[in-house]
Amino acid sequence: MKTQTQQGRNSTATPATPIVKVEGVEQHFGSVHALGPVDLTIERGEFVSIVGPSGCGKSTLLEIIGALQDPERGTVEVGGSPLDGPRRRTAIVFQESATLPWRTVLDNVAFALEVRGVGKKERQDRARELVEVVGLGGFENHYPAQLSGGMRQRVAMARAMSMDPDLILADEPFGALDEQTRMLMAEELLRVVSAIGCGVLFITHSIQEAVLLSDRVMVMGRRPGTFIDEVPIALPRPRAHAALSEPSATAAQERIWGQIREEAEAAMGAER
C-alpha cells in the first residue's frame, strides 16, 4: 500500500456508488487469524455500526478501511476507487481525542487545513464555522487542558469535519466518557453527520449507542471476526435518546445482545 497516496481525486464514483465496499477481507497477526473473511457495503450518507465481543476484529476492519494497515486478502474500495493509501476525504476519530495541547481550540480545528496548505484566513474562517457547529462557540481561545473530555472530543470531531469528509471512521470515540456525556455526544454526532451528509462506520461496545445512531448494526462474531447478523434500525430521524424506548429499538437491542452474549460466552469457554 502506498503510504502517501491521497485517494479520491480521480474517483469514478457516482451517487449510486457505495462509499465503502469490502469483499473477502482477511487478516492474520502471526499465527492468530484475527479477521474474516468479511464483506461490507456502506452506502453514501449511511450510518453503520459494528458491535461484537472484545478482540473480534472490529478495529482491525476499520483500520483496513482507513488505510492504516493492509489486508492480507480481499479488496477494499472507498469512494468508488480501489483503496491504495490514505485518502483526503476519509476522517478517522479514535477514543482518545488526540488534541494538540499547545494549540488553542481554533488552531486544533484548523490543523488539518494548515497541513493541506490552506491560507491562514481561509482556514481560520472555516475553523470558526466548525467550532460553532459542534457547540464550542466562545471556547476558540481555550487550550485542551481547560476543556472537559467531551469538549475535547468535540474538537476532534470539528477537526475531522474540516477535511470535508465523505466518510467518517469512528473507533469507540466516546468510550472514555461518562454515560451522560456519551449520550449527549451521540446526539451531537447525529446532528453533525446529518448536516454534512457523509457515510459513517462506527465501532462501539455499547448496544444502546449503536441502535440510537445507526441505520444498520452489523454484529461480529468471535475471532476470527465475521458478521453473524445485520440488524436494520427503523427509527425515524432526527433521533434523541428517548427513541431507545420505542418497541423497535428495544427489540433490536435484545436481538443484538442475545447474539453478542452467546459469542462472548463461547469465546470464554474456548479459552478455559
FIBA-551288 format. One record per atom (N, C-alpha, C): atom name; x, y, z. Coordinates in steps of 0.02 Angstrom, whole numbers, plus 32768, in hexadecimal, padded with zeros to 4 digits. Last residue first. Layout:
N
   atom     xx     yy     zz
     CA      X      Y      Z
...
REM end
This chain:
272
   atom     xx     yy     zz
      N   7DE4   7BCB   8585
     CA   7DEE   7BA6   85C3
      C   7E19   7B68   85B8
      N   7DC8   7C01   850C
     CA   7E07   7C15   852B
      C   7E16   7BEE   856B
      N   7D4B   7BD6   84EB
     CA   7D83   7BBD   84C3
      C   7DC6   7BCD   84E3
      N   7CFD   7C20   8543
     CA   7D01   7BD8   854B
      C   7D3D   7BBB   8526
      N   7D0A   7C9F   850C
     CA   7D24   7C92   854F
      C   7D2D   7C48   855C
      N   7CC7   7C8A   8492
     CA   7D0D   7C9D   8492
      C   7D2D   7C8F   84D5
      N   7C45   7C6F   84C1
     CA   7C69   7C3B   849B
      C   7CB4   7C4A   849B
      N   7C28   7CEA   84FA
     CA   7C2A   7CAE   8525
      C   7C50   7C76   8502
      N   7C28   7D3B   8487
     CA   7C58   7D48   84BD
      C   7C60   7D0B   84EA
      N   7BBD   7D04   843D
     CA   7C01   7D03   8422
      C   7C35   7D0C   8459
      N   7B52   7D1E   8495
     CA   7B61   7CD9   8481
      C   7BA8   7CD3   8467
      N   7B58   7DAA   849A
     CA   7B61   7D82   84D7
      C   7B74   7D3A   84C6
      N   7B3B   7DCB   8416
     CA   7B7C   7DDC   8432
      C   7B8A   7DB2   8471
      N   7AB6   7D9C   840B
     CA   7AEB   7D7F   83E2
      C   7B31   7D8E   83FE
      N   7A71   7DE8   846A
     CA   7A6E   7D9F   846C
      C   7AA7   7D7F   8445
      N   7A8A   7E6B   843E
     CA   7AA8   7E53   847D
      C   7AA7   7E07   8480
      N   7A3B   7E70   83C9
     CA   7A84   7E78   83C5
      C   7AA5   7E5B   8403
      N   79B9   7E5D   83FD
     CA   79D4   7E31   83C9
      C   7A20   7E33   83C6
      N   79AF   7EC9   8454
     CA   79AB   7E85   846E
      C   79C8   7E53   843C
      N   79B7   7F35   83FB
     CA   79E9   7F2D   8430
      C   79E9   7EE6   844A
      N   7944   7F20   83AD
     CA   7986   7F1D   838E
      C   79BD   7F13   83C2
      N   78E0   7F32   840C
     CA   78E7   7EF1   83EC
      C   792C   7EEA   83CC
      N   78F4   7FBA   8429
     CA   78FB   7F88   845E
      C   7906   7F42   8440
      N   78D3   7FF0   83AD
     CA   7916   7FF9   83C8
      C   7924   7FC6   83FF
      N   784D   7FD0   83A2
     CA   787C   7FB5   8370
      C   78C4   7FBB   8388
      N   7814   8016   8411
     CA   7814   7FCC   840E
      C   7847   7FB0   83DC
      N   7878   809C   8453
     CA   7849   8083   8420
      C   784D   8037   841C
      N   78DC   80C7   84A3
     CA   78A3   80A6   84C4
      C   786F   808D   8493
      N   7935   8109   8454
     CA   7948   80C6   846A
      C   7910   80A2   848E
      N   7908   818A   8442
     CA   78F7   8159   840F
      C   7907   8111   8424
      N   7941   81D9   84A3
     CA   78FE   81BD   84B1
      C   78EA   8188   847E
      N   79B5   820C   8469
     CA   79BA   81D3   8496
      C   7976   81B2   84A3
      N   7980   8232   83C1
     CA   799C   8245   8401
      C   7999   8207   842E
      N   7985   824F   830F
     CA   797D   8225   834A
      C   799A   8245   8388
      N   7929   8290   8280
     CA   7961   828F   82B0
      C   7950   8267   82ED
      N   7906   81E5   824F
     CA   7936   821A   8260
      C   7913   825E   8259
      N   78B8   814E   828E
     CA   78B9   818B   8264
      C   78F0   81BB   827C
      N   78FF   80AA   8293
     CA   78E8   80E6   82B7
      C   78EA   8123   828A
      N   7926   802E   8266
     CA   78F1   8051   8241
      C   78D7   808E   8266
      N   79B6   7FDF   8245
     CA   7998   8008   8279
      C   7967   8037   8257
      N   79E2   7F36   821E
     CA   79CC   7F78   8207
      C   79AA   7F9D   8241
      N   7A67   7ED5   823F
     CA   7A2A   7EEB   825F
      C   7A17   7F30   8246
      N   7AB5   7E47   8213
     CA   7AAD   7E8C   81FC
      C   7A68   7EA3   8214
      N   7B29   7DCE   8254
     CA   7AE5   7DE9   824C
      C   7AEA   7E31   8234
      N   7BAA   7DA7   824E
     CA   7B79   7D72   825A
      C   7B31   7D8C   8256
      N   7C41   7DC6   81FD
     CA   7BFE   7DE1   820E
      C   7BCD   7DA8   8214
      N   7CD5   7D91   8252
     CA   7CAB   7D93   8216
      C   7C67   7DAD   822C
      N   7D72   7D86   829C
     CA   7D35   7DAB   8296
      C   7D14   7DA6   8252
      N   7DAB   7CEB   82D6
     CA   7DB5   7D22   82A7
      C   7D73   7D44   8295
      N   7D5F   7D3E   8363
     CA   7D98   7D35   8336
      C   7D9B   7CEF   8317
      N   7CA9   7D47   8364
     CA   7CEB   7D42   8383
      C   7D21   7D32   834E
      N   7C49   7DB1   82F3
     CA   7C54   7D7A   8320
      C   7C9C   7D78   8338
      N   7BF7   7E4D   82E8
     CA   7C32   7E24   82D7
      C   7C3B   7DEE   830B
      N   7B6F   7E99   82A1
     CA   7B85   7E74   82DC
      C   7BBE   7E45   82C7
      N   7B48   7F38   826B
     CA   7B67   7EF9   8257
      C   7B83   7ED8   8296
      N   7ABC   7F99   825E
     CA   7AEE   7F81   828D
      C   7B07   7F3D   8275
      N   7A88   8026   81FF
     CA   7A91   7FDD   8204
      C   7AC5   7FCF   823A
      N   7A7B   80A8   8225
     CA   7A4A   808E   81F5
      C   7A4C   8041   81F5
      N   7A9F   80D9   82D1
     CA   7AAA   80B7   8291
      C   7A6D   80AF   8265
      N   7A96   8111   8352
     CA   7AB7   8135   831D
      C   7AAA   8119   82D7
      N   7A50   80BA   83A8
     CA   7A3D   8100   83A3
      C   7A58   8121   8365
      N   7A98   8043   8399
     CA   7A52   8046   8382
      C   7A3C   808F   837A
      N   7B16   8066   83CF
     CA   7B10   804E   838B
      C   7ACA   8055   8370
      N   7AF1   8086   8453
     CA   7B0F   80B8   8428
      C   7B08   80A5   83DE
      N   7AC5   8008   8481
     CA   7A98   8042   847F
      C   7AB1   8077   844F
      N   7B3B   7FBF   847A
     CA   7B04   7FAD   844E
      C   7AD3   7FE6   8449
      N   7BDE   7FED   847D
     CA   7B9D   7FFE   849A
      C   7B66   7FEE   8468
      N   7C54   7FDE   8441
     CA   7C3F   7FA6   846B
      C   7BFA   7FB2   8488
      N   7C6C   8011   8395
     CA   7C58   801D   83DA
      C   7C4C   7FDC   83FF
      N   7C95   8067   8303
     CA   7CA3   802D   832D
      C   7C91   803D   8374
      N   7C4C   809B   8271
     CA   7C53   80AC   82B8
      C   7C5D   806B   82DF
      N   7C55   80EE   81DD
     CA   7C60   80AC   81FA
      C   7C74   80B7   8242
      N   7BF0   8159   817C
     CA   7C12   814D   81BB
      C   7C19   8102   81C8
      N   7BE5   81D2   80F7
     CA   7BDE   818F   8111
      C   7C06   8187   8150
      N   7BA2   827B   8109
     CA   7BD6   824A   80F8
      C   7BC3   8205   8111
      N   7B57   82F3   811D
     CA   7B40   82BF   80EF
      C   7B74   828B   80DC
      N   7B61   8361   816E
     CA   7B92   835C   8138
      C   7B83   8322   8109
      N   7AF3   8357   81C6
     CA   7B01   8397   81A6
      C   7B30   8390   816B
      N   7AFA   82D5   81F5
     CA   7AC0   82E9   81CC
      C   7ACE   8329   81A6
      N   7B6C   82E2   8242
     CA   7B6E   82B6   8207
      C   7B33   82C7   81D8
      N   7B3D   8339   82A7
     CA   7B74   834D   827C
      C   7B74   8324   823B
      N   7AD8   82ED   82E4
     CA   7AC9   832E   82C7
      C   7AFE   8343   8295
      N   7B1F   827C   830F
     CA   7AE7   8275   82E1
      C   7AD8   82B7   82BD
      N   7B75   82BA   836B
     CA   7B90   829B   832F
      C   7B5A   8292   82FA
      N   7B1A   82E0   83CD
     CA   7B3F   8313   83A9
      C   7B5B   82F7   8368
      N   7AF2   8264   83FC
     CA   7AC0   828F   83DC
      C   7AE2   82C6   83B4
      N   7B6E   823D   8430
     CA   7B4F   8215   83FB
      C   7B1B   823F   83D6
      N   7B80   829C   8494
     CA   7BAD   829C   845B
      C   7B91   8273   8421
      N   7B1C   8273   84EC
     CA   7B18   82B6   84CE
      C   7B45   82BA   8490
      N   7B4D   81F5   850E
     CA   7B0D   81FA   84EB
      C   7B05   823F   84CA
      N   7BC5   821A   854D
     CA   7BC6   81ED   8513
      C   7B85   81F3   84EC
      N   7B9D   8261   85BB
     CA   7BC0   8284   8586
      C   7BC0   825B   8546
      N   7B62   81F6   8602
     CA   7B3A   8230   85EF
      C   7B5B   8255   85B5
      N   7BCF   819B   8614
     CA   7B94   8188   85EF
      C   7B6A   81C3   85D7
      N   7C74   81E2   85F4
     CA   7C3F   81C9   8620
      C   7BFE   81C1   85F8
      N   7CE9   81A7   8577
     CA   7CBE   81DA   8595
      C   7C8C   81BA   85C5
      N   7D31   8150   852C
     CA   7D50   8168   856A
      C   7D24   8199   8590
      N   7CE6   8137   84B9
     CA   7CEF   8102   84EA
      C   7D0B   8119   852C
      N   7CCA   8180   844B
     CA   7CAF   8199   848A
      C   7CBB   8168   84C4
      N   7D03   813F   83DE
     CA   7D16   8184   83EC
      C   7CFE   819F   842E
      N   7D1E   80B9   83AB
     CA   7D0F   80C5   83F2
      C   7D1C   810E   8405
      N   7D50   80F7   831D
     CA   7D60   80BC   8344
      C   7D58   80CC   838F
      N   7D0E   812A   8287
     CA   7D11   813B   82CF
      C   7D19   80FB   82F8
      N   7D20   8173   81F0
     CA   7D2E   8133   8213
      C   7D39   8144   825C
      N   7CC1   81C4   817B
     CA   7CDE   81C9   81BD
      C   7CE5   8183   81DA
      N   7CC2   8201   80D7
     CA   7CC2   81C5   8101
      C   7CE3   81D5   8143
      N   7CCF   8276   809D
     CA   7C96   8250   8085
      C   7C90   820F   80AC
      N   7D06   830B   80F1
     CA   7D06   82C3   80E7
      C   7CC7   82AA   80C5
      N   7D50   8388   80FB
     CA   7D18   837F   80CD
      C   7D0F   8335   80BE
      N   7DA9   8398   815F
     CA   7DC3   8376   8124
      C   7D8D   836E   80EE
      N   7D66   83C5   81CB
     CA   7D89   83F8   81A2
      C   7DA4   83DA   8162
      N   7D3C   8357   8210
     CA   7D0D   8376   81E0
      C   7D2F   83A9   81B4
      N   7DA9   8343   8265
     CA   7D99   8312   8232
      C   7D6C   832F   81FC
      N   7D9A   83B5   82B6
     CA   7DD6   83AE   828C
      C   7DCB   837B   8255
      N   7D22   8394   82F5
     CA   7D25   83CF   82CA
      C   7D62   83CC   829C
      N   7D4B   8323   833E
     CA   7D17   831D   830A
      C   7D1A   8358   82DA
      N   7DA8   835E   8395
     CA   7DBE   832B   8365
      C   7D8C   8321   832D
      N   7D51   83B0   83DC
     CA   7D87   83CF   83B5
      C   7D9F   839D   8380
      N   7D05   834F   841A
     CA   7CE5   837A   83E9
      C   7D19   839D   83BE
      N   7D64   831E   8471
     CA   7D4E   82F2   843B
      C   7D28   831A   8406
      N   7D6D   838A   84C7
     CA   7DA7   8379   849E
      C   7D93   834B   8465
      N   7CEE   8381   8501
     CA   7CFE   83BB   84D7
      C   7D3B   83AD   84AC
      N   7CFA   830A   8548
     CA   7CC9   830F   8513
      C   7CD7   834A   84E5
      N   7D5E   832D   85A6
     CA   7D6A   82F8   8575
      C   7D3A   82FC   853A
      N   7D67   83E4   85B3
     CA   7D52   83A1   85C9
      C   7D62   836E   8593
      N   7DF4   8454   85A7
     CA   7DB5   8438   858F
      C   7DA6   83F5   85B1
      N   7E72   8480   85BF
     CA   7E3C   84A7   85DD
      C   7DF7   848C   85CC
      N   7EC5   8435   8572
     CA   7EC6   8429   85BB
      C   7E8F   844E   85DF
      N   7EB2   846E   84F0
     CA   7E93   842E   8503
      C   7E91   8421   854E
      N   7E8F   851F   8503
     CA   7EBD   84E8   84F5
      C   7E9D   84A6   850D
      N   7E27   859C   84B5
     CA   7E39   8570   84EC
      C   7E69   8539   84D4
      N   7DF9   85E7   844E
     CA   7E3C   85F6   8466
      C   7E50   85CE   84A4
      N   7D76   85B8   8435
     CA   7DA8   85B6   8400
      C   7DEF   85BF   841A
      N   7D05   85B3   8480
     CA   7D3F   858F   849A
      C   7D79   858F   8469
      N   7CA0   85EF   843C
     CA   7CB5   8610   8479
      C   7CF2   85EF   8499
      N   7C59   855A   83FF
     CA   7C60   85A2   83F8
      C   7C6F   85C2   843B
      N   7C47   84D3   83FC
     CA   7C7E   84ED   8425
      C   7C8A   8537   841B
      N   7BEF   8488   83AB
     CA   7BD8   84A5   83EA
      C   7C0F   84BE   8418
      N   7C13   845E   8330
     CA   7C17   842C   8365
      C   7C09   844A   83AA
      N   7C01   84D5   82E7
     CA   7BD9   849A   82D6
      C   7BD9   8468   830F
      N   7C64   852A   831A
     CA   7C1E   8538   8328
      C   7BF2   84FB   831C
      N   7CD2   84EB   82E3
     CA   7CCE   84F1   832C
      C   7C86   84FF   8341
      N   7CB8   8501   825D
     CA   7CB2   84BD   8278
      C   7CAF   84BC   82C4
      N   7CCF   858B   8250
     CA   7C8E   856F   823E
      C   7C84   852B   825F
      N   7D56   8590   8274
     CA   7D24   85B2   829E
      C   7CDE   8597   828F
      N   7D90   854B   8208
     CA   7D94   852F   824B
      C   7D61   854F   827A
      N   7D7A   85A5   81A1
     CA   7D59   8564   819F
      C   7D59   8544   81E5
      N   7DCC   860E   81CD
     CA   7D84   8619   81C2
      C   7D5E   85D7   81C3
      N   7E47   85CD   81CD
     CA   7E2A   85E5   820D
      C   7DE0   85F4   8206
      N   7E59   85B3   8146
     CA   7E54   857A   8174
      C   7E37   8590   81B7
      N   7E5A   8635   8110
     CA   7E28   8605   80FA
      C   7E20   85CC   812D
      N   7ECA   866E   8150
     CA   7E88   868B   8159
      C   7E52   8659   8147
      N   7F36   8615   8127
     CA   7F24   8620   816D
      C   7EDD   863A   8175
      N   7F18   859E   80A0
     CA   7F2F   85DE   80BB
      C   7F12   85EB   8100
      N   7F41   84F2   80A1
     CA   7F0D   8525   809C
      C   7F25   8565   80BE
      N   7F97   8485   80A8
     CA   7FAF   84C2   8089
      C   7F7A   84F7   807E
      N   7F78   8416   80F0
     CA   7F67   8414   80A8
      C   7F7B   8454   8084
      N   7F97   843F   816F
     CA   7FC1   840C   8150
      C   7FB6   8409   8105
      N   7F2B   8496   8183
     CA   7F6F   84B1   8180
      C   7F9E   8480   815D
      N   7EC2   843C   818C
     CA   7EC3   846B   8154
      C   7F09   8489   814B
      N   7EE4   83FD   8203
     CA   7EE3   83D6   81C5
      C   7EE4   8403   8188
      N   7ED9   846C   825F
     CA   7F18   844B   8252
      C   7F19   8424   8210
      N   7E69   84AD   8289
     CA   7E85   84C3   8249
      C   7EC2   849A   8234
      N   7E53   8475   8305
     CA   7E23   8467   82D0
      C   7E40   8478   828C
      N   7EC0   84AD   8349
     CA   7EBA   8465   8343
      C   7E8C   8453   8309
      N   7EA1   8534   8343
     CA   7EDB   851D   831E
      C   7EDC   84D1   8318
      N   7E2E   8538   8395
     CA   7E2B   854E   8350
      C   7E65   8532   8327
      N   7E63   8508   8410
     CA   7E2D   84E5   83EE
      C   7E2C   84F7   83A4
      N   7F18   851F   8408
     CA   7ED4   852F   841E
      C   7EA1   8504   83F9
      N   7FA0   84B0   8428
     CA   7F77   84D6   83F9
      C   7F33   84E5   8418
      N   7FE0   845B   847A
     CA   7FFC   849E   8474
      C   7FD6   84CB   8444
      N   7FA1   83DF   8470
     CA   7F98   8407   84AD
      C   7FB2   844E   84A8
      N   7F3D   83A7   83F3
     CA   7F81   83BF   83FD
      C   7F80   83F0   8438
      N   7ED6   8317   8410
     CA   7EDF   835F   8404
      C   7F27   8371   8412
      N   7EAA   8291   8419
     CA   7EE8   82A2   83F6
      C   7EED   82EB   83E3
      N   7E3F   824D   8453
     CA   7E31   8286   8427
      C   7E6E   829E   8401
      N   7E2E   81A0   844F
     CA   7E54   81D8   8469
      C   7E4F   8213   8439
      N   7DE1   8158   83F2
     CA   7DC9   8162   8436
      C   7DED   819C   8457
      N   7DEA   81AC   834F
     CA   7DF7   8176   837E
      C   7DDB   8188   83C3
      N   7DB9   81C9   82AC
     CA   7DB4   81E2   82F1
      C   7DBB   81A7   8320
      N   7DE2   81F6   8209
     CA   7DE5   81C1   823C
      C   7DE6   81E1   8281
      N   7DA2   8219   8169
     CA   7DB4   8233   81AB
      C   7DB1   81FA   81DE
      N   7DC5   821F   80C2
     CA   7DB5   81F1   80F8
      C   7DCF   820D   813A
      N   7DF3   8275   8063
     CA   7DAF   827E   807A
      C   7D97   8247   80AA
      N   7E76   824E   803F
     CA   7E6B   828F   8060
      C   7E26   8293   8080
      N   7EAE   81AB   8067
     CA   7E8B   81D9   803B
      C   7E76   8217   8062
      N   7F39   813C   806C
     CA   7F0E   816B   808E
      C   7EEE   819C   805D
      N   7F31   80BB   7FEA
     CA   7F53   80E5   801A
      C   7F22   8115   803B
      N   7EE3   807C   7F90
     CA   7F2A   8070   7F8B
      C   7F52   809E   7FB9
      N   7E49   8037   7F71
     CA   7E6F   805A   7FA4
      C   7EB9   8049   7F9D
      N   7DF5   8052   7ED8
     CA   7E1C   8025   7F02
      C   7E47   804D   7F33
      N   7D68   80C4   7EE2
     CA   7DA9   80B0   7EC6
      C   7DCC   807F   7EF4
      N   7CF6   80F0   7F22
     CA   7CF0   80D9   7EDD
      C   7D30   80C3   7EBD
      N   7D12   810D   7FA5
     CA   7D04   8144   7F78
      C   7D01   8130   7F2F
      N   7D72   807D   7FAF
     CA   7D57   80B5   7FD5
      C   7D4D   80F0   7FA4
      N   7D82   7FD0   7FAE
     CA   7D77   800C   7F87
      C   7D59   8041   7FB4
      N   7DE9   7F47   7FCB
     CA   7DC5   7F7F   7FEA
      C   7DC0   7FB7   7FB8
      N   7DF9   7E94   7FC9
     CA   7DFD   7ED5   7FA9
      C   7DD3   7F08   7FCF
      N   7E62   7E0A   8005
     CA   7E24   7E2E   7FF7
      C   7E30   7E73   7FD9
      N   7EDF   7DF4   8084
     CA   7EBA   7DDE   8049
      C   7E7D   7E0A   8041
      N   7F1D   7E48   80DF
     CA   7F43   7E0F   80C4
      C   7F23   7DF5   8084
      N   7F11   7EFA   80D1
     CA   7EF2   7EB9   80DB
      C   7F1E   7E82   80BF
      N   7F7B   7F70   8125
     CA   7F69   7F4C   80E7
      C   7F45   7F0C   80F8
      N   7F48   7FFC   8189
     CA   7F6B   7FBC   8180
      C   7F51   7F9B   8141
      N   7F0D   8071   8171
     CA   7F3F   8071   81A5
      C   7F64   802F   81A9
      N   7EA2   8085   811C
     CA   7EE5   807F   80FE
      C   7F1C   8085   8133
      N   7E24   807B   814E
     CA   7E45   80BB   8154
      C   7E8C   80BC   813A
      N   7E0C   7FF5   813D
     CA   7DE5   8023   8114
      C   7E05   8069   8116
      N   7E65   7FC8   81A1
     CA   7E70   7FB4   815B
      C   7E4B   7FE5   812D
      N   7E29   7FFC   8212
     CA   7E6C   8014   8200
      C   7E7D   8000   81B8
      N   7DB1   7FB3   8215
     CA   7DAF   7FFB   820D
      C   7DF3   8016   81F6
      N   7DE5   7F31   822B
     CA   7DC1   7F41   81ED
      C   7DBF   7F8C   81E1
      N   7E1C   7F44   82AC
     CA   7E47   7F30   8273
      C   7E26   7F40   8231
      N   7DAD   7F5E   82F8
     CA   7DDC   7F94   82EC
      C   7E0B   7F84   82B2
      N   7D73   7EDB   82F4
     CA   7D4E   7F17   82DF
      C   7D7E   7F4F   82CC
      N   7DA6   7E62   8322
     CA   7DBF   7E7E   82E3
      C   7D9C   7EBC   82CA
      N   7D89   7E32   839F
     CA   7D6E   7E0D   8365
      C   7D84   7E2A   8322
      N   7DAC   7E68   8419
     CA   7DDE   7E41   83F5
      C   7DC5   7E1E   83B8
      N   7D0D   7E5E   846A
     CA   7D51   7E79   8468
      C   7D80   7E4A   8442
      N   7C7D   7E3E   8400
     CA   7CA6   7E33   843C
      C   7CEC   7E50   8433
      N   7C2C   7EC9   83A9
     CA   7C42   7E84   83B0
      C   7C6D   7E7C   83ED
      N   7BF1   7F3A   832C
     CA   7BF8   7F26   8371
      C   7C0D   7EDC   8372
      N   7BF6   7FBF   82BE
     CA   7C0B   7F7A   82C8
      C   7C12   7F6F   8313
      N   7B83   8029   8264
     CA   7BAB   8018   82A0
      C   7BBE   7FCE   829F
      N   7B6B   809D   81E6
     CA   7B70   8056   81F6
      C   7B9C   804D   8233
      N   7B12   810F   8191
     CA   7B34   8107   81D1
      C   7B31   80BE   81E4
      N   7B21   8153   80EC
     CA   7B07   811F   811A
      C   7B32   811C   8158
      N   7B54   81A6   808B
     CA   7B27   81C3   80BC
      C   7B0C   8192   80EF
      N   7B63   8121   801A
     CA   7B72   8168   8028
      C   7B3D   8185   8056
      N   7B6A   807F   8069
     CA   7B52   80AE   8036
      C   7B65   80F5   804A
      N   7BDB   8002   8080
     CA   7BBD   803C   80A1
      C   7BA9   806D   806A
      N   7BF4   7F55   808A
     CA   7BE5   7F8E   805F
      C   7BC4   7FC4   8088
      N   7C60   7ECF   80A7
     CA   7C3B   7F06   80C4
      C   7C32   7F3D   8090
      N   7C9D   7E2F   80D2
     CA   7C84   7E5B   809E
      C   7C5B   7E92   80C0
      N   7D27   7DD1   8112
     CA   7CEC   7DFB   811C
      C   7CDD   7E23   80DC
      N   7D73   7D36   8147
     CA   7D66   7D6A   8114
      C   7D26   7D90   8121
      N   7DA4   7D9B   81D7
     CA   7D8D   7D89   8196
      C   7D8B   7D3F   8185
      N   7E2E   7DB2   8244
     CA   7DF4   7DCE   8221
      C   7DE5   7DA8   81E2
      N   7E98   7D6F   8282
     CA   7E74   7DA4   82A6
      C   7E32   7DB6   8286
      N   7EEC   7CE9   82A5
     CA   7EBD   7CFC   8270
      C   7E8D   7D2E   828F
      N   7F8F   7CE7   82DA
     CA   7F4A   7CF7   82EF
      C   7F21   7D0D   82B3
      N   8011   7CDA   82BA
     CA   7FE9   7C9D   82B5
      C   7F9F   7CAA   82C7
      N   801E   7D7C   8281
     CA   8043   7D40   8291
      C   8017   7D03   8287
      N   7F86   7DA9   8269
     CA   7FBF   7DC6   828C
      C   7FE8   7D8C   82A6
      N   7F24   7DB3   81D5
     CA   7F45   7D8B   8207
      C   7F7A   7DB7   8229
      N   7E8D   7DDB   8184
     CA   7ECA   7DF3   81A3
      C   7EE3   7DC1   81D7
      N   7E27   7DF3   80F2
     CA   7E40   7DCA   8129
      C   7E80   7DEA   8144
      N   7D9C   7E1B   808D
     CA   7DD6   7E33   80B2
      C   7DE7   7E05   80EC
      N   7D36   7E0A   802B
     CA   7D65   7DD4   803B
      C   7DA2   7DE8   8063
      N   7D20   7EB1   8009
     CA   7D11   7E6E   7FF2
      C   7D49   7E3E   8006
      N   7CD4   7F4B   8027
     CA   7D06   7F1C   803E
      C   7CF2   7ED6   8028
      N   7CB5   7FEA   7FFF
     CA   7CA6   7FA6   7FE7
      C   7CE0   7F79   7FF9
      N   7C70   8087   8024
     CA   7C9F   8052   8039
      C   7C86   8010   801B
      N   7C16   80D1   7FDE
     CA   7C52   80F4   7FF6
      C   7C87   80C2   800C
      N   7BD0   808E   7F47
     CA   7BD9   808D   7F90
      C   7C18   80B4   7FA4
      N   7B8B   80F1   7EC7
     CA   7BC4   80C9   7EDB
      C   7BCA   80C8   7F27
      N   7B2A   8149   7EA2
     CA   7B13   8106   7EB3
      C   7B4C   80D9   7ECC
      N   7B6F   81BE   7E7F
     CA   7B45   81BE   7EBB
      C   7B2E   817A   7ED1
      N   7C10   8177   7E51
     CA   7BD1   8198   7E3F
      C   7BA7   8198   7E7F
      N   7CC2   8177   7E42
     CA   7C85   816E   7E69
      C   7C4B   8194   7E49
      N   7D41   816E   7E16
     CA   7D0C   8165   7DE4
      C   7CC8   815E   7E05
      N   7DBC   81E1   7E51
     CA   7D8A   81AE   7E5D
      C   7D57   81AC   7E24
      N   7E2D   822E   7E5A
     CA   7E1A   8215   7E17
      C   7DE5   81DE   7E1D
      N   7E36   824A   7EE0
     CA   7E32   8282   7EB1
      C   7E1B   826C   7E6D
      N   7E43   81D7   7F2E
     CA   7E01   81F4   7F26
      C   7DFE   822B   7EF2
      N   7ECC   81C9   7FA1
     CA   7E9D   81AB   7F73
      C   7E5F   81D6   7F6A
      N   7F68   81F6   7FAA
     CA   7F28   820F   7FC1
      C   7EF3   81FB   7F8D
      N   7FF6   8199   7FD9
     CA   7FC3   81A7   7FA6
      C   7F84   81C2   7FC6
      N   8052   8172   8036
     CA   8048   81BA   802D
      C   8012   81CB   7FFA
      N   8060   80E8   8038
     CA   8050   810B   8077
      C   8040   8154   806D
      N   801D   806E   7FD7
     CA   8043   80AC   7FD5
      C   802F   80D8   8010
      N   802B   7FC4   8000
     CA   8000   8000   8000
      C   802C   803E   8000
REM end
